[in-house]
């Protein structure tokens, strides 16, 4: 048996309930991971509250949410990894990841070897957010050297990794945050900073080749004010905004949203960037497994700089 956290009914953080479940059995192509660290994302919080991807997985019981994991392979039915390997990845997103537990069964094809120079906490922090940034900038927008890129919420989970990847690609990067996080955003490599709290978007030229919006709502309109004609806007809030494509088209901008997908090949690229020190996830707070509700409340505050993680013994 193992300790796990289940969600019987959606709601506040107190709905996360500790219980004992059988250790998962694995099938061909899977590995059993002894969990060392879990990363908490806004989509975790939204799903716990009945939004996010809750509708996709609510029929599966017991419902164990969570997707970002770093840990040690306990058992393998895959040629990709052997027992004792340290691995990390985003498990079965946007499906039923079942990561809030001491052990998780994961498709080996969704994982990568954890680089030796990063901790399990840092590795867990570089899964969903790093995959989102990589898939948005590299695979979808195909950001090129010399392009001007705007990253919203650049001090947050996706944003702080996206700034680093965009710089690696040779872009000129502007990041938005509140004034108190300006130095942090610039320390990530951003060339310029915008304090979103008092910025007049309509008074500025349409100068950006690519804009990554992690906020949605009226921020889509702000983004379109400064995206070049023929440029690209990607909006990724987990409450998908269907209007982004139509709004962008009226401005001559390529606008769309996408949902990050588990992908082991992309994880290998992330592992390589971590190993080379090209990207470094910022873990601002670490909680114990018994503090999962507190971790959710921290992420729910919308004020987390970088990432909040949960560490297991």
Secondary structure, DSSP 8 states (H G I E B T S, - for coil): -EEEEEESS-SSGGGEEEEEE------TTEEEEEEEEEEE-HHHHHHHTT-TTHHHHTTSSS-----EEEEEEEEE-SSS--TT-EEEEE-STTS----SBSEEEEEGGGEEE--TTS-HHHHHHTSHHHHHHHIIIIIIS---TT-EEEETTTTSHHHHHHHHHHHHTT-EEEEEE-GGGHHHHHHTT-SEEEEGGG--GGGS---EEEEEESS-THHHHHHHHHEEEEEEEEE--SS--TTHHHHHHHTT-EEEE------HHHHHHHHHHHHTTS----EEEEEEGGGHHHHHHHHHTT--SSEEEEE--
